[in-house]
């Protein structure tokens, strides 16, 4: 074992340099934000809500790019396309304790974290990000039905559910918690904090949410690190995005 390797859950895992870790955490976010801000005026002009640009950006820069990197790394190391070769955590069997942990983390994300963060997001929008276009601040306005066609609304809802509720969170958890987190193992208990902080900054398409994202997911990332089970991160991430879709997005897009 070299100084740049650590044993993680029984596997020898190379440790990324600070520069490499920063690049791998942040570059997908830069690509996503670039695509979102470039595509949004186009999709709005075509009669779609701006969030449709977010769906397209995530499909390319999150699902395709991050999953593609994991597959590339797996094939480079083993000659096979098996993701398990680059995801060192080996989840144990299902337990009710883990199920209750997921429920508690969902409750924190829905109730506890928003209460803790409070009015920080509106304050940031009104001050630091006052010049950001309105469609970026609120890519799915409540009156979107007045400007978007029924077909555009349905297609956006389907794309949102597929990419932003299921595939996006799944791939992000595999990439950030399954692949990147173990490669910060040399930082011991600081690794989850570093990982979730960089993951929050990665959300460059909505930088006013950086503190909120970190606050919501910090306990989840520590739970993944502690249990060595990325299924917890996947369940919480998909669950939070799914509840957001059911409570906020679907009623707006499918109201008609």
VOGU-3710 file (C-alpha; in Angstrom, 3 decimals, decimal comma):
1> xxxxxxxxxx> 0,000/0,000/0,000  1,440/3,383/-1,017  0,909/6,720/0,741  -1,727/7,509/-1,888  -3,784/4,404/-1,152  -6,094/3,426/1,698  -7,963/0,302/2,671  -11,683/1,115/2,396  -14,115/-1,617/3,385  -11,611/-4,302/2,480
11> xxxxxxxxxx> -10,559/-2,777/-0,850  -7,376/-0,910/-1,702  -8,515/2,510/-2,931  -6,293/5,154/-4,502  -6,554/8,604/-2,934  -7,114/11,576/-5,230  -4,930/14,643/-4,957  -6,658/17,834/-3,865  -6,556/19,193/-7,434  -7,990/16,002/-8,916
21> xxxxxxxxxx> -10,679/15,799/-6,272  -11,713/19,416/-6,827  -11,853/18,856/-10,582  -13,902/15,674/-10,389  -16,351/17,193/-7,904  -16,849/20,514/-9,682  -16,397/20,024/-13,438  -19,746/18,226/-13,911  -21,431/21,130/-12,123  -19,714/23,667/-14,375
31> xxxxxxxxxx> -20,894/21,708/-17,423  -24,450/21,424/-16,087  -24,674/25,144/-15,297  -23,233/26,095/-18,687  -25,748/23,929/-20,533  -28,655/25,146/-18,416  -27,974/28,837/-18,947  -27,290/28,287/-22,647  -30,377/26,155/-23,316  -32,943/27,930/-21,148
41> xxxxxxxxxx> -33,617/30,870/-23,528  -34,017/28,361/-26,377  -36,517/26,117/-24,600  -38,462/29,123/-23,284  -38,695/30,429/-26,833  -39,996/27,026/-27,924  -42,842/27,204/-25,390  -41,291/25,094/-22,635  -40,588/26,097/-19,016  -36,960/26,831/-18,165
51> xxxxxxxxxx> -36,789/23,713/-16,026  -36,847/21,712/-19,274  -33,349/23,089/-19,910  -32,364/21,758/-16,510  -33,650/18,334/-17,493  -31,611/18,376/-20,712  -28,507/19,665/-18,970  -28,741/16,992/-16,288  -29,272/14,244/-18,858  -26,005/15,205/-20,562
61> xxxxxxxxxx> -23,704/16,511/-17,809  -24,945/14,412/-14,895  -26,385/11,123/-16,116  -24,285/10,616/-19,251  -21,033/12,290/-18,145  -20,819/11,037/-14,561  -21,958/7,516/-15,413  -19,633/7,553/-18,412  -16,697/8,461/-16,172  -17,475/5,599/-13,788
71> xxxxxxxxxx> -17,710/3,116/-16,656  -14,477/4,466/-18,164  -12,656/4,063/-14,852  -14,031/0,549/-14,399  -12,922/-0,513/-17,883  -9,520/1,153/-17,511  -8,821/-0,678/-14,274  -10,257/-4,117/-14,998  -11,082/-4,334/-18,701  -14,736/-4,798/-17,732
81> xxxxxxxxxx> -17,662/-2,391/-17,510  -18,628/-3,437/-13,986  -19,174/-0,463/-11,687  -18,449/-2,528/-8,597  -14,751/-2,401/-9,457  -14,633/1,349/-8,742  -17,236/1,480/-5,946  -15,439/0,065/-2,900  -18,351/0,087/-0,462  -19,938/-3,360/-0,193
91> xxxxxxxxxx> -23,437/-2,868/1,276  -24,512/-5,451/3,783  -27,978/-6,972/4,003  -31,120/-4,900/4,428  -31,936/-4,087/8,050  -34,834/-2,239/9,663  -32,307/0,006/11,370  -31,182/1,262/7,950  -34,804/1,721/6,870  -35,522/3,811/9,965
101> xxxxxxxxxx> -32,325/5,755/9,347  -33,523/6,612/5,832  -36,884/7,775/7,195  -35,147/9,963/9,754  -32,876/11,476/7,105  -35,891/12,184/4,879  -37,597/13,927/7,808  -34,456/16,009/8,373  -34,320/16,988/4,709  -37,993/17,935/4,555
111> xxxxxxxxxx> -38,458/19,570/7,954  -35,315/19,976/10,026  -32,901/21,453/7,512  -35,355/24,034/6,069  -36,088/25,277/9,604  -32,373/25,569/10,334  -31,528/27,403/7,112  -34,570/29,653/7,397  -34,669/32,724/5,151  -31,089/32,479/3,909
121> xxxxxxxxxx> -32,048/31,575/0,333  -34,407/34,558/-0,216  -31,802/36,847/1,329  -29,102/35,586/-1,053  -31,412/35,942/-4,053  -32,299/39,516/-3,113  -28,700/40,570/-2,524  -25,874/38,480/-3,972  -27,855/37,086/-6,916  -30,173/40,018/-7,582
131> xxxxxxxxxx> -29,075/40,272/-11,238  -29,711/36,613/-12,107  -32,548/36,155/-14,662  -35,928/35,396/-13,148  -36,251/32,145/-15,113  -33,082/30,864/-13,413  -34,310/31,753/-9,926  -37,703/30,154/-10,585  -37,497/27,856/-13,637  -41,035/26,598/-13,058
141> xxxxxxxxxx> -43,313/29,561/-12,249  -46,818/28,910/-10,978  -48,374/30,577/-14,053  -46,392/28,513/-16,580  -49,652/27,108/-18,009  -50,360/30,568/-19,435  -47,368/30,376/-21,786  -46,482/26,680/-22,244  -48,487/24,205/-24,294  -50,052/21,099/-22,796
151> xxxxxxxxxx> -47,642/18,871/-24,701  -44,655/20,842/-23,419  -45,914/20,520/-19,854  -46,403/16,757/-20,081  -43,039/16,155/-21,772  -41,310/18,296/-19,160  -43,025/16,384/-16,339  -41,974/13,025/-17,799  -38,402/14,205/-18,361  -38,233/15,712/-14,878
161> xxxxxxxxxx> -39,434/12,484/-13,243  -37,044/10,311/-15,239  -33,916/12,488/-15,065  -34,228/14,690/-11,969  -36,059/12,251/-9,709  -34,647/8,838/-10,653  -31,583/8,706/-12,907  -29,882/11,956/-11,860  -29,890/11,301/-8,087  -28,977/7,642/-8,647
171> xxxxxxxxxx> -25,937/8,502/-10,771  -24,919/11,386/-8,486  -24,894/9,083/-5,474  -22,873/6,439/-7,318  -20,422/9,100/-8,490  -20,132/11,364/-5,428  -20,673/8,924/-2,567  -19,757/5,612/-4,168  -16,701/6,771/-6,138  -15,423/10,125/-4,842
181> xxxxxxxxxx> -16,085/9,811/-1,100  -13,872/6,717/-0,584  -11,069/8,532/-2,415  -11,055/11,110/0,383  -10,563/8,406/3,021  -7,208/9,830/4,159  -9,150/12,724/5,716  -10,935/10,257/8,009  -13,996/11,850/9,646  -13,555/15,046/7,652
191> xxxxxxxxxx> -14,118/13,207/4,356  -17,953/13,379/4,413  -17,841/17,103/5,225  -15,459/17,765/2,333  -17,555/15,617/0,007  -20,897/17,228/0,820  -19,402/20,745/0,733  -17,996/20,197/-2,748  -21,244/18,530/-3,816  -23,153/21,604/-2,667
201> xxxxxxxxxx> -20,839/23,948/-4,586  -21,220/21,661/-7,617  -24,811/22,989/-7,871  -23,582/26,017/-9,795  -26,843/26,319/-11,736  -28,480/27,407/-8,460  -25,695/28,755/-6,201  -28,207/30,335/-3,809  -29,022/26,777/-2,684  -25,448/25,778/-1,761
211> xxxxxxxxxx> -25,935/26,131/2,001  -29,328/24,436/1,835  -27,998/21,455/-0,132  -25,094/21,000/2,289  -27,372/21,259/5,322  -29,926/18,814/3,937  -27,419/16,154/2,865  -24,668/16,381/5,509  -26,247/13,764/7,832  -26,923/11,498/4,842
221> xxxxxxxxxx> -23,327/11,618/3,644  -22,089/10,808/7,134  -24,579/7,926/7,265  -23,230/6,555/3,971  -19,653/6,920/5,224  -20,462/5,267/8,545  -22,485/2,328/7,154  -20,468/1,970/3,909  -23,844/1,601/2,207  -24,549/3,918/-0,737
231> xxxxxxxxxx> -28,106/2,592/-0,874  -28,878/4,967/1,993  -27,715/7,966/-0,030  -29,628/6,771/-3,087  -32,834/6,220/-1,114  -32,683/9,623/0,589  -31,687/11,541/-2,553  -34,317/9,915/-4,774  -36,882/10,205/-1,989  -36,325/13,934/-1,442
241> xxxxxxxxxx> -36,384/14,691/-5,170  -39,453/12,498/-5,615  -41,354/14,217/-2,826  -40,389/17,592/-4,277  -41,754/16,463/-7,622  -45,036/15,197/-6,168  -45,602/18,201/-3,919  -44,381/21,066/-6,094  -43,553/20,137/-9,673  -46,280/17,717/-10,747
251> xxxxxx> -49,180/19,918/-9,546  -47,794/22,817/-11,607  -46,986/20,866/-14,764  -50,003/18,549/-14,757  -52,621/20,895/-13,341  -54,510/20,921/-16,610
//
